[in-house]
């Protein structure tokens, strides 16, 4: 017979892993914006170029921290990286779709649409990374 408390450690582990995932995402976002601001304000480079550089560095930060800190993976990088990048690309398209739907179909302000997109992508990318990209 399974009791309710038998599943509790799994729930706590999942919750803690999700919180670590969200924290890693925050670190990657801060990295992205830092590179953007330093690039534009400090180095006087084109904003689009700085944004792309920041986004790429954010992906690297996201991967490294999720590999070690969030999921504690011991898989070979050549196995995990393609799956991780596929999740990142899918997240980008999902973000765009939610933004488009929120703004054009639902009439949301773009900031509210972005908030909804972040929530959707956060949940879907956590699930995809946990169950596929970083799964043993």
N, C-alpha and C positions, 0 to 999 in steps of 0.2 A: 504494500500500500504506500502511495506517495503522499506525503504531507506537504502543506503549503510552504513550510520552511525549508524543505529539501531543495526547492528551486531558487531560494533567496540568494545564495552565493553567485549563481549564474546571472541573476538580475543585477546584482551589485557590480559584477565584473563587466557586464554589458553597459551599464550606466557609466561606470568609470572610463571604459574604453571610448564611449561616445563623447564624454567630456574632454578626454585627451585629444580626440579627433578634432573637436571644435576649437580647442586651444591651439592645436597645430595649425588649423586653418586661419586662426587669428594671427599667429606669428607669420604665416606666409603672406597674408594680406598686408600686415605692417611692413614686411620686407618689400613687397611690391610698391607700396606707396612711398616708402623711404627712397627707393631707387628713382621713382618718378620725380619726387620733389628735389632730390639732390641733382638729378640729371638736368631738370629744367632750370631750377633756381641757381644751383651752384656751378654746373658745368655748361649751362646755356645751350643744351642740345635740344633738338626737336622733341616736343611732348610725346608724339607717337612713338618715336624711337626709344625714348626713356620709358614709356609705358610698356612696350614690348620687352625691353631688357628687364624691367621690374617684374613683369609677369613670368618670364622665363626663370629668373632667380627665385621667385615665389614658388614655382613648381619644384625646383630643386630642394628648397627648404621643406616644402610640404612632403616630398618623397622621403627625404632623409629622416625627418622627425617621425613620420608615420611608420616607416620601416622599423625604426628602433624603438621609439617611445610609445606609439599607440598600439601597434600590432606585434611588436617584438618578433619580427620575422627572422627566420634563419634560411630562407630560400635564397637561391642564387639571384643576383640582380638581373641577369639576362632573362630570367623567367618572369620576374615581378614587374620590371620597368615597362614592358610593352602593355601589360594588362593595366597598370596604373595610368599610363598615358591614355589608353582607351577610355578609362573612366573619366579622366580629366577632359578629354575632348567631348565625350557624351554630356558631361556636366555643363560645358560651354554651350552646347546646342540646347540643352534643357533650359538653361538660364535665359537664352535668347527667346525661346518659345514662351516661357512664362512671362517675360518682359513684354513681348509682343501682345500676348493675350490680355495681360493686365491693363496695358495702356490702350490698345486699339479696340478690344472687345468689351472690357469691363469698365473702361473709363477711369482707371486708377491714375493717380499722380505717379510719375516715374519713380519717385523714391519709395512709395508704397509697393509698386510693382517689383522693384529691386529687392525689397525686404521679403516679399513672397517668394521670389526666385531664389534668394539665398536659403530660405527655409527648405524649399523643395530640393534644391541641389545638395544641401547639407545632408538631409535624410537619405536621399538616393545614393549619393556618393559614399557615405559611410557604409551603407548596406552593401553596395557593389565592392568596395574595397575590402570589407570584412569577409564577405562570403566568396569572393572570387580573386581579386588582385593579390591580396596578402594571405589568402587561405592556404594552409598546408595541404 
